[in-house]
Amino acid sequence: MDNLKKLLHESNYTVIFTGAGMSTESNLPDFRSASIGLWNKFDPSKLATIDAMKNNREEFREFYTMRMKAIQNTKPHIGHHILATWEKNGLIKSIITQNVDGFHQQAGNKKVVELHGTLRHCHCHLCGKIYCNERFINNETKCKCGGFIRPSVVLFGENLPEEALEMAEKETKKSDLFIVLGSSLQVSPANYFPSIAKRNGARLVIVNMEPTPLDDQADIVIHHRKIGDVLKELNQRN
């Protein structure tokens, strides 16, 4: 932890990269979990898809309504709030996240790149008009243009948003310290960013419960510890 603290304070441009492990500490079910609460009722690989949105709309809506309500019933944990304080104090510059819960912004972070979109709002699949997610939850899913109002997340079968990818790559290349929090680093193209950072000379830190495929590239690896506990300890040492 002393080495990580030293890297953090010596860095001029620290970028944080967060995955599902950051959100599960808020008791939000992992997207890929199949045995937590209502999640054993659905198969995300079949319902989080363009095909389900078009051809299995009722189950699609039920699945995403459940996810939106889960976010409403949980909140950012201490780790999210510490990152927000660090950004405010200039200790970190930006966050790149695979998560769609909006907890980083809710905690107070301003510069957040959402690679997979967000469940905090919806949009019309036809014209792109933005709507609040309460409309989707209330099954008011018809836009004025006649299109379907859907969650603003990236579905299987869709490309990641080009603007988010470009911003994430730009931030990654600017970093001299790149810290991964709670990502298995098994999903492409998001798992490319730590390697890009490393190739551009940044120090790489990985904090994840389980080993990742990029551990051998990292300068510091922390396993089997909660992210909130790690960030709290670092914050206390600052």
ZAMIBA-47127 format. One record per residue: residue number from 0; residue in three letters; x, y, z of N, C-alpha, C in turn. Coordinates in Angstrom, 1 decimal. Each point is the difference from the previous one (the first is absolute). Layout:
<pts>
(pt NUM, "ALA", (X, Y, Z), (X, Y, Z), (X, Y, Z))
...
</pts>
This chain:
<pts>
(pt 0, "MET", (0.8, -1.2, 0.0), (-0.8, 1.2, 0.0), (0.9, 1.3, 0.0))
(pt 1, "ASP", (1.1, -0.1, 0.7), (0.9, 1.2, -0.1), (0.5, 0.2, -1.4))
(pt 2, "ASN", (0.3, -1.0, -0.7), (0.5, 0.2, -1.4), (-1.1, 0.6, -0.9))
(pt 3, "LEU", (-1.3, -0.5, 0.3), (-1.1, 0.6, -0.8), (-0.2, 1.5, 0.4))
(pt 4, "LYS", (0.1, 0.3, 1.2), (-0.2, 1.4, 0.5), (1.1, 0.8, -0.7))
(pt 5, "LYS", (1.2, -0.5, -0.1), (1.1, 0.7, -0.6), (-0.2, 0.3, -1.5))
(pt 6, "LEU", (-0.5, -1.0, -0.7), (-0.3, 0.1, -1.4), (-1.1, 1.1, -0.2))
(pt 7, "LEU", (-1.0, -0.1, 0.9), (-1.2, 0.9, -0.1), (0.5, 1.5, 0.1))
(pt 8, "HIS", (0.9, 0.2, 1.0), (0.4, 1.4, 0.2), (1.0, 0.5, -0.9))
(pt 9, "GLU", (0.7, -0.9, -0.6), (1.0, 0.4, -1.0), (-0.6, 0.2, -1.4))
(pt 10, "SER", (-1.2, -0.6, -0.2), (-0.6, 0.1, -1.3), (-0.5, 1.4, -0.4))
(pt 11, "ASN", (0.1, 0.3, -1.2), (-0.5, 1.3, -0.5), (-1.4, -0.2, -0.7))
(pt 12, "TYR", (-0.3, -1.2, -0.4), (-1.2, -0.3, -0.7), (-0.5, -1.4, 0.2))
(pt 13, "THR", (-0.8, -0.2, 1.1), (-0.5, -1.3, 0.4), (-1.4, -0.2, -0.6))
(pt 14, "VAL", (-0.1, -1.1, -0.6), (-1.3, -0.4, -0.6), (-0.5, -1.3, 0.7))
(pt 15, "ILE", (-1.3, 0.0, 0.4), (-0.6, -1.2, 0.7), (-0.8, -0.7, -1.0))
(pt 16, "PHE", (0.0, -1.3, 0.0), (-0.8, -0.9, -0.9), (-0.8, -0.9, 0.9))
(pt 17, "THR", (-1.3, 0.0, 0.0), (-0.8, -0.8, 0.9), (-0.9, -1.0, -0.8))
(pt 18, "GLY", (-0.1, -1.1, 0.7), (-0.9, -1.1, -0.6), (-1.1, -0.4, 1.1))
(pt 19, "ALA", (-0.6, -1.1, -0.3), (-1.1, -0.5, 0.8), (0.3, -0.1, 1.5))
(pt 20, "GLY", (1.2, -0.3, 0.3), (0.4, -0.2, 1.4), (-0.2, 1.3, 0.8))
(pt 21, "MET", (0.1, 1.1, -0.7), (-0.2, 1.3, 0.7), (-1.4, 0.1, 0.5))
(pt 22, "SER", (-1.0, -0.5, -0.8), (-1.4, 0.2, 0.3), (-0.5, -1.1, 0.9))
(pt 23, "THR", (0.6, -1.2, -0.1), (-0.6, -1.1, 0.9), (0.2, 0.3, 1.5))
(pt 24, "GLU", (1.0, 0.9, 0.3), (0.2, 0.4, 1.4), (-1.1, 0.9, 0.5))
(pt 25, "SER", (-0.8, 0.5, -1.0), (-1.2, 0.7, 0.4), (-1.2, -0.9, 0.1))
(pt 26, "ASN", (0.2, -1.3, -0.1), (-1.0, -1.1, 0.0), (-0.8, 0.1, -1.3))
(pt 27, "LEU", (0.6, 0.5, -1.1), (-0.7, -0.1, -1.3), (0.5, -1.3, -0.6))
(pt 28, "PRO", (-0.9, -0.8, -0.5), (0.4, -1.3, -0.6), (0.9, 0.1, -1.2))
(pt 29, "ASP", (1.0, -0.8, -0.1), (0.8, -0.1, -1.1), (-0.8, -0.3, -1.3))
(pt 30, "PHE", (0.2, 0.7, -1.1), (-0.7, -0.3, -1.2), (0.0, -1.5, -0.4))
(pt 31, "ARG", (1.1, -0.7, 0.3), (0.1, -1.4, -0.4), (-0.5, -1.0, 1.0))
(pt 32, "SER", (-0.4, 0.5, 1.2), (-0.4, -0.9, 1.0), (-1.3, -0.6, -0.4))
(pt 33, "ALA", (-0.2, -1.3, 0.5), (-1.2, -0.7, -0.4), (-0.8, -0.5, 1.3))
(pt 34, "SER", (0.5, 0.3, 1.2), (-0.6, -0.6, 1.1), (-0.2, 1.0, 1.1))
(pt 35, "ILE", (0.0, 1.3, -0.3), (-0.2, 1.1, 1.0), (-1.4, 0.5, -0.2))
(pt 36, "GLY", (-0.9, -0.2, 1.0), (-1.3, 0.5, 0.0), (-0.7, -0.3, -1.3))
(pt 37, "LEU", (-0.6, 1.0, -0.6), (-0.8, -0.2, -1.2), (0.8, -0.4, -1.2))
(pt 38, "TRP", (1.3, 0.1, 0.1), (0.8, -0.2, -1.2), (-0.1, -1.4, -0.5))
(pt 39, "ASN", (-0.3, -1.0, 0.9), (-0.2, -1.3, -0.5), (-1.2, -0.3, -0.8))
(pt 40, "LYS", (-0.8, 1.1, -0.2), (-1.2, -0.1, -0.8), (0.3, 0.3, -1.5))
(pt 41, "PHE", (1.1, 0.6, -0.2), (0.3, 0.5, -1.4), (1.3, -0.5, -0.5))
(pt 42, "ASP", (0.2, -0.1, -1.3), (1.2, -0.3, -0.6), (0.5, 1.3, -0.7))
(pt 43, "PRO", (0.9, 0.8, 0.5), (0.4, 1.2, -0.6), (0.5, -0.1, -1.4))
(pt 44, "SER", (0.7, -1.1, -0.3), (0.6, -0.2, -1.3), (-1.1, -0.1, -1.1))
(pt 45, "LYS", (-1.3, -0.3, 0.5), (-1.1, -0.1, -1.0), (-0.9, 1.2, 0.0))
(pt 46, "LEU", (0.0, 0.8, 1.2), (-0.9, 1.1, 0.1), (0.7, 1.3, -0.2))
(pt 47, "ALA", (1.3, 0.1, 0.2), (0.7, 1.3, -0.2), (0.4, 0.1, -1.4))
(pt 48, "THR", (-0.9, -0.2, -1.0), (0.4, -0.1, -1.4), (-0.9, 0.9, -0.8))
(pt 49, "ILE", (0.4, 0.3, -1.2), (-0.8, 0.7, -1.0), (-1.2, -0.9, -0.4))
(pt 50, "ASP", (0.3, -1.3, -0.1), (-1.1, -1.0, -0.4), (-1.1, 0.0, 1.0))
(pt 51, "ALA", (0.4, 0.0, 1.3), (-1.0, 0.0, 1.1), (-0.8, 1.3, -0.1))
(pt 52, "MET", (0.6, 1.1, -0.2), (-0.7, 1.3, 0.0), (-1.0, 0.0, -1.1))
(pt 53, "LYS", (0.3, -0.6, -1.1), (-0.9, 0.0, -1.2), (-1.1, -1.1, 0.1))
(pt 54, "ASN", (0.4, -1.2, 0.5), (-0.8, -1.2, -0.2), (-0.5, -0.6, 1.4))
(pt 55, "ASN", (0.5, 0.5, 1.1), (-0.4, -0.5, 1.3), (-0.1, 1.2, 0.9))
(pt 56, "ARG", (-0.8, 0.9, -0.4), (0.0, 1.3, 0.6), (-0.5, 0.0, 1.5))
(pt 57, "GLU", (-1.0, -0.8, 0.3), (-0.5, 0.0, 1.3), (1.0, -0.5, 1.1))
(pt 58, "GLU", (0.7, -1.1, -0.4), (1.1, -0.5, 0.9), (1.1, 1.0, 0.1))
(pt 59, "PHE", (0.3, 0.6, -1.2), (1.1, 1.0, 0.0), (-0.3, 1.1, 0.9))
(pt 60, "ARG", (-1.3, 0.5, 0.0), (-0.3, 1.1, 0.8), (0.0, -0.4, 1.5))
(pt 61, "GLU", (-0.5, -1.2, 0.3), (0.0, -0.5, 1.4), (1.4, -0.1, 0.5))
(pt 62, "PHE", (0.9, -0.5, -0.8), (1.4, -0.2, 0.4), (0.7, 1.4, 0.3))
(pt 63, "TYR", (-0.2, 1.0, -0.9), (0.6, 1.3, 0.3), (-0.7, 0.8, 1.0))
(pt 64, "THR", (-1.3, -0.2, 0.2), (-0.7, 0.6, 1.1), (0.6, -0.4, 1.3))
(pt 65, "MET", (0.3, -1.3, 0.1), (0.6, -0.6, 1.2), (1.3, 0.6, 0.3))
(pt 66, "ARG", (0.8, 0.2, -1.1), (1.4, 0.5, 0.2), (-0.1, 1.5, 0.4))
(pt 67, "MET", (-0.9, 0.8, -0.5), (-0.2, 1.4, 0.3), (-0.4, 0.1, 1.5))
(pt 68, "LYS", (-1.0, -0.9, 0.4), (-0.4, 0.1, 1.4), (1.1, -0.4, 1.0))
(pt 69, "ALA", (0.8, -1.0, -0.5), (1.1, -0.4, 0.9), (1.0, 1.2, 0.2))
(pt 70, "ILE", (0.2, 0.8, -1.0), (0.9, 1.2, 0.2), (-0.7, 1.0, 0.9))
(pt 71, "GLN", (-1.3, 0.2, -0.1), (-0.7, 0.9, 0.8), (0.0, -0.4, 1.5))
(pt 72, "ASN", (0.2, -1.3, 0.2), (-0.1, -0.5, 1.4), (1.4, -0.2, 0.6))
(pt 73, "THR", (1.1, 0.4, -0.7), (1.3, 0.0, 0.5), (0.6, 1.4, -0.2))
(pt 74, "LYS", (1.2, 0.1, 0.5), (0.7, 1.3, -0.1), (1.5, -0.1, 0.0))
(pt 75, "PRO", (0.7, 1.0, -0.4), (1.5, 0.0, 0.0), (0.5, -0.4, 1.4))
(pt 76, "HIS", (1.1, -0.8, 0.0), (0.7, -0.3, 1.3), (1.1, 1.0, 0.2))
(pt 77, "ILE", (0.7, -0.2, 1.1), (1.1, 0.9, 0.4), (1.1, 0.2, -1.0))
(pt 78, "GLY", (0.2, -1.1, -0.8), (1.0, 0.1, -1.1), (-0.3, 1.0, -1.0))
(pt 79, "HIS", (-1.3, 0.0, -0.4), (-0.5, 1.0, -1.0), (0.2, 1.4, 0.5))
(pt 80, "HIS", (-0.3, 0.2, 1.3), (0.1, 1.3, 0.6), (1.5, 0.5, 0.1))
(pt 81, "ILE", (0.9, -1.0, 0.3), (1.4, 0.4, 0.1), (0.5, 0.4, -1.4))
(pt 82, "LEU", (-0.4, -0.7, -1.1), (0.4, 0.3, -1.3), (-0.5, 1.4, -0.4))
(pt 83, "ALA", (-1.2, 0.3, 0.4), (-0.5, 1.4, -0.3), (0.8, 1.1, 0.7))
(pt 84, "THR", (0.4, -0.3, 1.3), (0.8, 0.9, 0.7), (1.4, 0.2, -0.6))
(pt 85, "TRP", (0.5, -1.1, -0.5), (1.4, 0.0, -0.6), (-0.1, 0.8, -1.3))
(pt 86, "GLU", (-1.1, -0.1, -0.8), (-0.1, 0.8, -1.2), (-0.1, 1.5, 0.4))
(pt 87, "LYS", (-0.8, 0.3, 0.9), (-0.2, 1.4, 0.5), (1.4, 0.6, 0.4))
(pt 88, "ASN", (0.8, -0.8, 0.6), (1.3, 0.4, 0.5), (1.1, -0.1, -1.0))
(pt 89, "GLY", (-0.3, -0.5, -1.2), (1.0, -0.1, -1.0), (0.9, -1.2, 0.0))
(pt 90, "LEU", (-0.4, -0.9, 0.9), (0.9, -1.2, 0.1), (-0.3, -1.0, -1.1))
(pt 91, "ILE", (-1.2, -0.1, -0.6), (-0.3, -0.7, -1.2), (-0.6, 0.9, -1.0))
(pt 92, "LYS", (0.2, -0.4, -1.3), (-0.5, 0.9, -1.0), (-1.3, -0.4, -0.7))
(pt 93, "SER", (-0.2, -1.3, 0.0), (-1.2, -0.5, -0.7), (-0.3, -1.5, 0.4))
(pt 94, "ILE", (-1.2, -0.4, -0.3), (-0.4, -1.4, 0.2), (-0.6, -0.6, -1.3))
(pt 95, "ILE", (0.5, -1.2, -0.3), (-0.5, -0.7, -1.1), (-0.8, -1.2, 0.6))
(pt 96, "THR", (-1.2, -0.2, -0.3), (-0.8, -1.1, 0.7), (-0.7, -0.9, -1.0))
(pt 97, "GLN", (-0.1, -1.3, 0.3), (-0.8, -0.9, -0.7), (-1.4, -0.1, 0.6))
(pt 98, "ASN", (-0.2, 0.7, 1.1), (-1.3, -0.1, 0.8), (-1.0, 1.0, -0.6))
(pt 99, "VAL", (-1.3, -0.4, 0.2), (-1.1, 0.8, -0.6), (-0.9, 0.6, 1.1))
(pt 100, "ASP", (0.5, -0.1, 1.3), (-0.9, 0.5, 1.1), (0.1, 1.4, 0.3))
(pt 101, "GLY", (1.0, 0.8, -0.5), (0.1, 1.4, 0.3), (0.4, 0.3, 1.4))
(pt 102, "PHE", (0.6, -0.9, 0.7), (0.4, 0.2, 1.4), (1.1, 1.0, 0.1))
(pt 103, "HIS", (0.9, 0.0, -1.0), (1.1, 1.0, 0.1), (-0.5, 1.4, -0.1))
(pt 104, "GLN", (-0.9, 0.3, -0.9), (-0.6, 1.3, -0.1), (-0.8, 0.3, 1.3))
(pt 105, "GLN", (-0.7, -0.9, 0.4), (-0.9, 0.2, 1.2), (0.9, 0.3, 1.2))
(pt 106, "ALA", (1.2, -0.6, 0.1), (0.9, 0.3, 1.1), (0.7, 1.4, -0.1))
(pt 107, "GLY", (0.0, 0.5, -1.3), (0.6, 1.3, -0.2), (1.1, 0.2, -1.0))
(pt 108, "ASN", (0.3, -1.1, -0.7), (1.0, 0.0, -1.1), (-0.6, 0.7, -1.2))
(pt 109, "LYS", (0.8, 0.9, -0.6), (-0.4, 0.8, -1.1), (0.5, -0.6, -1.4))
(pt 110, "LYS", (1.2, -0.5, 0.0), (0.6, -0.5, -1.3), (-0.1, -1.5, 0.0))
(pt 111, "VAL", (-1.1, -0.5, -0.5), (-0.2, -1.5, 0.0), (-0.3, -0.4, -1.5))
(pt 112, "VAL", (0.7, -1.0, -0.5), (-0.2, -0.5, -1.3), (-0.7, -1.4, 0.2))
(pt 113, "GLU", (-1.3, 0.0, -0.5), (-0.8, -1.3, 0.1), (0.1, -0.8, -1.2))
(pt 114, "LEU", (0.8, -1.0, 0.0), (0.2, -0.8, -1.2), (-1.2, -0.8, -0.4))
(pt 115, "HIS", (-0.9, -0.4, 0.9), (-1.1, -0.8, -0.3), (-1.3, 0.7, 0.2))
(pt 116, "GLY", (0.0, 1.3, 0.0), (-1.2, 0.8, 0.2), (-0.5, 0.1, 1.4))
(pt 117, "THR", (-1.3, 0.3, 0.2), (-0.5, 0.3, 1.3), (-1.4, -0.5, 0.1))
(pt 118, "LEU", (-0.4, -0.4, 1.3), (-1.4, -0.3, 0.3), (-0.7, 1.1, 0.6))
(pt 119, "ARG", (0.7, 1.2, 0.2), (-0.6, 1.1, 0.6), (-1.0, 0.8, -0.9))
(pt 120, "HIS", (0.1, -0.3, -1.3), (-1.0, 0.6, -0.9), (-0.3, -1.0, -1.1))
(pt 121, "CYS", (-0.9, 0.3, -0.9), (-0.4, -0.8, -1.1), (0.0, 0.9, -1.3))
(pt 122, "HIS", (-0.2, -0.6, -1.1), (-0.1, 0.8, -1.3), (-0.8, -0.8, -1.0))
(pt 123, "CYS", (-0.5, 0.8, -0.9), (-0.8, -0.7, -1.1), (1.0, -0.6, -1.0))
(pt 124, "HIS", (-0.3, -1.3, -0.2), (0.8, -0.8, -0.9), (0.0, 0.6, -1.5))
(pt 125, "LEU", (-1.1, 0.7, -0.3), (-0.2, 0.5, -1.3), (0.6, 1.4, -0.2))
(pt 126, "CYS", (-0.4, 0.9, 0.8), (0.4, 1.4, -0.2), (1.1, 0.5, 1.0))
(pt 127, "GLY", (0.2, -0.7, 1.1), (1.1, 0.3, 0.9), (-0.4, 0.9, 1.1))
(pt 128, "LYS", (-1.3, 0.5, 0.1), (-0.4, 0.9, 1.1), (0.2, -0.6, 1.3))
(pt 129, "ILE", (0.5, 0.7, 1.0), (0.4, -0.4, 1.3), (-1.3, 0.1, 0.9))
(pt 130, "TYR", (-0.2, -1.1, 0.8), (-1.0, 0.0, 1.0), (0.5, -0.5, 1.4))
(pt 131, "CYS", (-0.7, 0.3, 1.1), (0.4, -0.5, 1.3), (-0.4, -1.4, 0.1))
(pt 132, "ASN", (0.8, -0.8, 0.8), (-0.3, -1.4, 0.1), (-1.3, -0.4, 0.6))
(pt 133, "GLU", (-0.6, 1.0, 0.8), (-1.3, -0.3, 0.6), (-1.1, -0.3, -1.1))
(pt 134, "ARG", (0.2, 0.6, -1.2), (-1.0, -0.2, -1.0), (0.1, -1.5, -0.4))
(pt 135, "PHE", (1.2, -0.5, -0.1), (0.2, -1.4, -0.4), (-0.6, -0.9, 1.1))
(pt 136, "ILE", (0.3, 0.3, 1.2), (-0.5, -0.8, 1.2), (-1.5, 0.0, 0.0))
(pt 137, "ASN", (-0.6, 1.1, -0.4), (-1.5, 0.1, 0.0), (-0.6, -0.6, -1.3))
(pt 138, "ASN", (0.8, -0.6, -0.8), (-0.4, -0.6, -1.3), (-0.6, 1.0, -0.9))
(pt 139, "GLU", (0.5, 1.2, 0.0), (-0.3, 1.0, -1.0), (1.1, 0.1, -1.0))
(pt 140, "THR", (0.0, -0.9, -0.9), (1.1, -0.3, -0.9), (-0.2, 0.4, -1.4))
(pt 141, "LYS", (-1.0, 0.8, -0.3), (-0.2, 0.5, -1.4), (0.3, 1.5, -0.1))
(pt 142, "CYS", (1.0, 0.2, -0.9), (0.4, 1.4, -0.2), (-1.0, 0.7, -0.9))
(pt 143, "LYS", (0.0, 1.3, 0.0), (-0.9, 0.8, -0.9), (0.2, -0.3, -1.4))
(pt 144, "CYS", (1.2, -0.4, -0.4), (0.3, -0.4, -1.4), (-0.5, -1.4, -0.4))
(pt 145, "GLY", (-0.4, -0.7, 1.1), (-0.5, -1.4, -0.2), (1.1, -1.0, 0.3))
(pt 146, "GLY", (1.2, 0.4, 0.3), (1.1, -0.9, 0.4), (-0.1, -0.6, 1.4))
(pt 147, "PHE", (0.8, -1.0, 0.3), (0.0, -0.6, 1.3), (1.0, 0.6, 0.9))
(pt 148, "ILE", (-0.5, 0.4, 1.2), (0.9, 0.6, 1.0), (0.7, -1.1, 0.7))
(pt 149, "ARG", (1.3, 0.0, 0.0), (0.8, -1.1, 0.5), (1.1, 0.5, 0.9))
(pt 150, "PRO", (0.6, -0.9, 0.9), (1.1, 0.5, 0.8), (1.2, 0.4, -0.8))
(pt 151, "SER", (0.7, 1.0, 0.5), (1.1, 0.6, -0.7), (1.3, -0.8, 0.3))
(pt 152, "VAL", (-0.1, -1.3, -0.1), (1.2, -0.9, 0.2), (0.3, -0.6, -1.3))
(pt 153, "VAL", (1.3, -0.5, 0.0), (0.4, -0.8, -1.2), (-0.5, -1.4, 0.1))
(pt 154, "LEU", (-0.8, -0.4, -1.0), (-0.5, -1.4, 0.0), (1.0, -0.9, -0.8))
(pt 155, "PHE", (-0.1, -1.3, 0.3), (0.7, -1.0, -0.8), (-0.5, 0.2, -1.5))
(pt 156, "GLY", (1.0, 0.1, -0.9), (-0.4, 0.2, -1.3), (0.2, 1.5, -0.5))
(pt 157, "GLU", (0.3, 0.9, 1.0), (0.3, 1.4, -0.3), (1.5, 0.3, 0.3))
(pt 158, "ASN", (0.5, 1.0, -0.8), (1.3, 0.4, 0.3), (0.1, 1.0, 1.2))
(pt 159, "LEU", (1.1, 0.0, 0.6), (0.2, 1.0, 1.1), (-0.1, 1.4, -0.6))
(pt 160, "PRO", (-0.4, 1.0, 0.7), (-0.1, 1.4, -0.6), (1.3, 0.5, -0.4))
(pt 161, "GLU", (0.1, 0.5, -1.2), (1.3, 0.4, -0.5), (0.6, 1.2, 0.8))
(pt 162, "GLU", (-0.9, 0.9, 0.4), (0.5, 1.2, 0.8), (0.6, -0.5, 1.3))
(pt 163, "ALA", (-0.6, -0.9, 0.7), (0.5, -0.5, 1.2), (1.3, -0.8, -0.2))
(pt 164, "LEU", (0.1, -0.8, -1.0), (1.3, -0.7, -0.3), (1.1, 1.0, -0.3))
(pt 165, "GLU", (-0.3, 1.0, -0.8), (1.1, 1.0, -0.3), (0.4, 0.7, 1.2))
(pt 166, "MET", (-0.9, 0.4, 0.9), (0.3, 0.7, 1.2), (0.8, -0.9, 1.0))
(pt 167, "ALA", (-0.4, -1.2, 0.1), (0.7, -1.0, 0.8), (1.5, -0.2, -0.4))
(pt 168, "GLU", (0.1, -0.1, -1.3), (1.4, -0.2, -0.6), (0.8, 1.2, 0.3))
(pt 169, "LYS", (-0.6, 1.2, -0.2), (0.8, 1.3, 0.2), (0.4, 0.1, 1.4))
(pt 170, "GLU", (-0.9, -0.3, 1.0), (0.3, 0.1, 1.4), (1.1, -1.1, 0.4))
(pt 171, "THR", (-0.1, -1.2, -0.6), (0.9, -1.0, 0.3), (1.4, 0.4, -0.5))
(pt 172, "LYS", (0.1, 0.5, -1.1), (1.4, 0.4, -0.6), (0.6, 1.2, 0.8))
(pt 173, "LYS", (-0.9, 0.8, 0.6), (0.6, 1.1, 0.8), (0.4, -0.4, 1.4))
(pt 174, "SER", (-0.4, -1.2, 0.4), (0.2, -0.4, 1.4), (1.5, -0.4, 0.2))
(pt 175, "ASP", (0.5, 0.3, 1.2), (1.3, -0.6, 0.4), (-0.2, -0.9, 1.2))
(pt 176, "LEU", (-1.2, -0.1, 0.5), (-0.4, -1.1, 0.9), (-1.5, -0.4, -0.3))
(pt 177, "PHE", (-0.1, -1.3, -0.2), (-1.3, -0.5, -0.5), (-0.4, -1.1, 1.1))
(pt 178, "ILE", (-1.1, 0.3, 0.7), (-0.4, -0.9, 1.1), (-1.3, -0.7, -0.4))
(pt 179, "VAL", (0.0, -1.3, 0.0), (-1.2, -0.9, -0.3), (-0.6, -0.4, 1.3))
(pt 180, "LEU", (-1.3, 0.3, 0.1), (-0.8, -0.4, 1.2), (-1.1, -0.9, -0.3))
(pt 181, "GLY", (0.1, -1.3, 0.3), (-1.2, -0.9, 0.0), (-0.4, -0.4, -1.4))
(pt 182, "SER", (1.0, -0.2, -0.9), (-0.3, -0.5, -1.4), (0.8, -1.3, -0.2))
(pt 183, "SER", (-0.7, -1.0, -0.6), (0.7, -1.2, -0.3), (0.9, 0.1, -1.2))
(pt 184, "LEU", (-0.2, 1.1, -0.7), (0.8, 0.3, -1.2), (-0.1, -1.1, -1.0))
(pt 185, "GLN", (-1.2, -0.6, -0.2), (-0.2, -1.1, -0.9), (-0.9, 0.5, -1.2))
(pt 186, "VAL", (-0.6, 1.2, 0.1), (-0.9, 0.4, -1.1), (0.7, 1.0, -0.9))
(pt 187, "SER", (-0.1, -0.3, -1.3), (0.6, 1.0, -1.0), (-1.1, 0.9, -0.4))
(pt 188, "PRO", (0.4, 1.3, -0.4), (1.3, 0.5, -0.1), (0.5, 0.7, 1.3))
(pt 189, "ALA", (-0.9, -0.1, 1.0), (0.4, 0.8, 1.3), (1.3, -0.5, 0.6))
(pt 190, "ASN", (0.3, -1.3, -0.2), (1.2, -0.5, 0.6), (1.3, 0.5, -0.7))
(pt 191, "TYR", (-0.2, 0.6, -1.2), (1.2, 0.6, -0.7), (0.6, 1.2, 0.7))
(pt 192, "PHE", (-0.8, 0.7, 0.7), (0.5, 1.3, 0.6), (1.2, -0.1, 1.0))
(pt 193, "PRO", (-0.1, -1.0, 0.9), (1.2, -0.1, 0.9), (1.3, -0.3, -0.8))
(pt 194, "SER", (-0.1, -0.8, -1.1), (1.2, -0.3, -0.8), (0.4, 1.2, -0.7))
(pt 195, "ILE", (-0.9, 0.8, -0.5), (0.4, 1.2, -0.7), (0.7, 1.0, 0.9))
(pt 196, "ALA", (-0.5, 0.1, 1.3), (0.6, 0.8, 1.0), (1.5, -0.4, 0.2))
(pt 197, "LYS", (0.1, -1.3, 0.2), (1.3, -0.6, 0.3), (1.0, 0.3, -1.2))
(pt 198, "ARG", (-0.5, -0.2, -1.2), (0.9, 0.2, -1.2), (0.4, 1.4, -0.1))
(pt 199, "ASN", (-0.8, 0.9, 0.5), (0.3, 1.4, -0.1), (0.8, 0.5, 1.2))
(pt 200, "GLY", (0.5, -0.9, 0.8), (0.9, 0.4, 1.1), (-0.7, 0.2, 1.4))
(pt 201, "ALA", (-1.3, -0.3, 0.1), (-0.7, 0.2, 1.3), (0.3, -1.1, 0.9))
(pt 202, "ARG", (0.0, 0.2, 1.3), (0.0, -1.0, 1.0), (-1.4, -0.6, 0.1))
(pt 203, "LEU", (-0.1, -1.3, 0.1), (-1.3, -0.7, 0.0), (-0.2, -0.7, 1.4))
(pt 204, "VAL", (-1.2, 0.3, 0.6), (-0.4, -0.6, 1.3), (-1.3, -0.7, -0.3))
(pt 205, "ILE", (-0.1, -1.3, 0.5), (-1.2, -0.7, -0.1), (-0.5, -0.5, 1.4))
(pt 206, "VAL", (-1.2, 0.5, 0.3), (-0.7, -0.5, 1.3), (-1.2, -0.7, -0.4))
(pt 207, "ASN", (0.0, -1.3, 0.2), (-1.1, -0.9, -0.3), (0.0, -1.2, 0.9))
(pt 208, "MET", (-1.2, -0.5, 0.3), (-0.1, -1.2, 0.9), (0.7, -1.2, -0.6))
(pt 209, "GLU", (-0.1, -0.2, -1.3), (0.6, -1.2, -0.6), (1.1, 0.5, -0.9))
(pt 210, "PRO", (0.9, -0.9, -0.4), (1.1, 0.3, -1.0), (-0.6, 0.4, -1.3))
(pt 211, "THR", (0.7, 0.8, -0.8), (-0.4, 0.4, -1.3), (1.0, -0.4, -1.0))
(pt 212, "PRO", (-0.3, 0.0, -1.3), (1.0, -0.4, -1.0), (1.1, 1.1, -0.2))
(pt 213, "LEU", (-0.1, 1.2, 0.6), (1.0, 1.0, -0.1), (0.8, 0.2, 1.2))
(pt 214, "ASP", (-0.1, -0.9, 1.0), (0.7, 0.2, 1.3), (1.5, 0.0, -0.3))
(pt 215, "ASP", (0.5, -0.8, -1.0), (1.4, 0.0, -0.2), (0.6, 1.3, -0.6))
(pt 216, "GLN", (-0.9, 0.8, -0.5), (0.4, 1.3, -0.5), (0.0, 1.1, 1.0))
(pt 217, "ALA", (-0.6, -0.3, 1.2), (-0.2, 1.1, 1.0), (1.2, 0.2, 0.9))
(pt 218, "ASP", (0.1, 1.2, 0.4), (1.1, 0.4, 1.0), (-0.4, -0.4, 1.4))
(pt 219, "ILE", (-1.3, 0.1, 0.3), (-0.5, -0.4, 1.3), (-1.3, -0.7, -0.2))
(pt 220, "VAL", (-0.2, -1.2, 0.6), (-1.2, -0.8, -0.1), (-0.5, -0.2, 1.5))
(pt 221, "ILE", (-1.3, 0.3, 0.2), (-0.6, -0.3, 1.3), (-1.3, -0.9, -0.2))
(pt 222, "HIS", (0.1, -1.2, 0.6), (-1.2, -0.9, -0.1), (-0.6, -0.2, 1.3))
(pt 223, "HIS", (-1.2, -0.5, 0.0), (-0.8, -0.5, 1.2), (-0.2, 1.1, 1.0))
(pt 224, "ARG", (-0.1, 1.2, -0.5), (-0.4, 1.2, 0.9), (-1.1, 0.8, -0.6))
(pt 225, "LYS", (-0.9, 0.5, 0.8), (-1.0, 0.8, -0.5), (0.6, 1.4, -0.5))
(pt 226, "ILE", (-0.6, 0.5, -1.1), (0.5, 1.2, -0.5), (-0.2, 1.2, 1.0))
(pt 227, "GLY", (-1.1, 0.0, 0.6), (-0.3, 1.0, 1.0), (1.0, 0.1, 1.1))
(pt 228, "ASP", (0.4, -1.2, 0.5), (1.0, -0.1, 1.0), (1.4, 0.5, -0.4))
(pt 229, "VAL", (0.3, -0.4, -1.3), (1.3, 0.4, -0.5), (0.1, 1.5, -0.1))
(pt 230, "LEU", (-1.1, 0.6, -0.6), (0.0, 1.5, -0.2), (-0.1, 0.7, 1.3))
(pt 231, "LYS", (-0.7, -0.6, 1.0), (-0.1, 0.7, 1.3), (1.4, 0.0, 0.7))
(pt 232, "GLU", (0.7, -1.1, -0.1), (1.3, -0.1, 0.6), (1.0, 1.0, -0.7))
(pt 233, "LEU", (-0.1, 0.0, -1.3), (0.8, 1.0, -0.7), (-0.3, 1.4, 0.4))
(pt 234, "ASN", (-1.3, 0.3, 0.1), (-0.4, 1.4, 0.3), (0.4, 0.4, 1.4))
(pt 235, "GLN", (0.0, -1.0, 0.9), (0.5, 0.3, 1.4), (1.5, 0.2, 0.0))
(pt 236, "ARG", (0.7, -0.6, -0.9), (1.5, 0.2, 0.0), (0.4, 1.3, -0.7))
(pt 237, "ASN", (-1.0, 0.5, -0.7), (0.3, 1.3, -0.7), (0.0, 1.2, 1.0))
</pts>
